[in-house]
Amino acid sequence: MATAAVTEISTASQESFKDAINKGLDQANSTLTDIEGAWVKEMKVVVKGGRVQEYRVNMKLTSVVQ
């Protein structure tokens, strides 16, 4: 039976939610090994002047513990 670790991260992008998720995964891959899943827990936008300025996501990442 494998053991998993869950790490919560927050990331942001000025382009899209998809870009914010990918940026978060890219950064997490530099310190975590064997990421097997991601749960996007929250999605939020920052609005200025009636326009979306930033997309933010909070995610929980699951990785296998060696």
N, C-alpha and C positions, 0 to 999 in steps of 0.2 A: 504494500500500500504506500502510495506517495504522500508526502506532506507538502502543503502549499502555503505560501505567504501572500498576504493581501496588503498592497500598498496603495494609499490614496494620494492622488496628485491633482493639481489644478493647472490648466494651461489656457493660453489665449492666442487669438489670431485676428488680424484685421481683414482676412479674406473670407473665411467660412468656418462652420463647425467642423467639417471634415478636416480642414487644414489644422485646426486647433488640436483635434484628436491625434493626427499624424505627428505633429510637433511634439506632443506629450509622449507618444510612444517612442519616437526617435531619442528623446532625452532620457527616458526611462531605460531604454536598451543599453545606454552607456554605463549604467550602474547595476541593473538587475539582469539576471540570466534566466533563460527559459520562460519568458512571459507567454502564457497560454491563453489568457483571456482578458477582456476589458469590459467593465460595466460602466456605461456613461450614466452617472448618477444625477447630474444636474447640467442644464444648458441655460445660458444667460447671455443677453446682449447688452452692451453699453451704448446708449443713445445720446447723441449730441446734435442739437439743431434739427431734431426730427429725423435724423439718419443714423443707421447702425454704424458705429465706429469700431466696435470690437466684439468678437464672439468668444465666449468663455465656456469652458467645460470643467466639471469635476468628475474624475474617473477613479474607479477602483481597479487595480491591475492584479491579476493572479499569476504567480510564478511558482515553479516547482523548487522546493528546497532540496539541495543535494546532500 
